Amino acid sequence: MGITVIYENANGQTVEFSKKAGIRLVQIDGLSSNDIDVSSAQSTGQIGASLTGQKVQPKSVTFEGRYRYDPTIRRKILDTILPTVSARIRYIDDQAGIDVYLEGVPTQTPDMSTNPYWQSFQFTMFCAFPYWKAIDGGYLNFVSYEARFKFPYTFSSTEQWKISEKVINQLSTIINSGSVPIGFVARFMAKDTVVGPELLKVVTQEVLKFSSLTMQINDELVISTIPNDCYCYLIRDGEEINAFPDMDFDASFFQLDVGENPLRFDADSGLDSLELDIEYAITYAGV
């Protein structure tokens, strides 16, 4: 297979499966497939049934490979793919322009053959979140600084003093080029007192709003809408404070839909002192 797979466990140990590394994968089961549980209801006399819900299940991915026998390679595989130690599996296909990863835990550590010339192996990973995430995350900053001029002379021994203008882009767009909606991490940063920070998804009018929250200078409000990892907390003087009580009742941890997502950030007061950036990872249902 013309691909590279890198297995990195939570202890930082890695093993590479590729032609270059001399450990080849011959089969990967579960790269593209997802299992979906479909629920339905049927009333008396109804022909067929009515669809009531769907759930995408966690997935298991099985890797099979082989290598020319080398005791150091065998030891490396066994010492890296460990029971109960979580890991990230990075999948790279240069020809297709794919560089993505899954996170999970092994449900079967490597089953190794004992052939003295070519040894084969097989192991299985359980991934609670079944979709592949792009290794290069996306980033959007709603505030930028544009250079205006600099003095021809400087009193600094290192660089000239430049004058810049702060530009607040209240309305910006994130393009989700993946195949499924995605969550994100938003960071509000207060340069002075700010009341009621918010982030609005323009098309659906879903909003992350904190009307009762007053941010002080250097406060940071961090919000994650990533599935299975939603949270919001305020960082003040190095201490993390739960911000759920300050979240509006009708606020939601919304997702970024496939395609264009116009977003608008605002505050009840102090907008000029507020900055916001968003990090996200393009995600694919299968590769």
Disulfide bonds with the S-S distance in Angstrom:
none
